[in-house]
Amino acid sequence: MAALPRRTERCKVLRLACWNADAVRGRELELEHFLSNHGVDICLVSETFLNPGQALALYADDTAITATSRKPTLLVSCLELYLNDLQRWSSEWRIAINVSKSTTIIFARAGRRFIQTPPVTLSGKPIEWVEITLYLGVAVDTRLTWSPHIDQVR
């Protein structure tokens, strides 16, 4: 059994930092300055190549990819471009993505209807369009109301 350090002894602290690789280009000096001023020991530089209007939310093994557009066809094109990059990256790193557990949903103001939404695919398989989806245990609908979640919890 290891002895606990005395109060007078200092414990080594490991300082970690995360930086998005897309945000490093052209800002190398800023990153270097941040790391040296904060005594960072390990820096995780992630690979998320996002275009304007796209965002990525990650938590454990759950990922949400968002895109914004006023036109559904442009929205689908934007998502398809990102999903193609994601497919190439996951193949390169041998990471499997379960398409059957994936869904697509359009959040829109009340009154906006989309008659036929173009299909979105990943690895050649269509991703299902839904009216309600679960993300991190929270049910969200196309209008971002709490109704589906409250119904689920009851």
Secondary structure, 3 states (H helix, E strand, C coil): CCCCCCCCCCCCCCCEEEEEHHHCCCCHHHHHHHHHHCCCCEEEEECCCCCCCEEEEEECCEEEEEECCCCHHHHHHHHHHHHHHHHHHHHHCCCCCCHHHCEECCCCCCCCCCCCCCCEEECCEEEEECCEEEECCEEEECCCCCHHHHHHHC
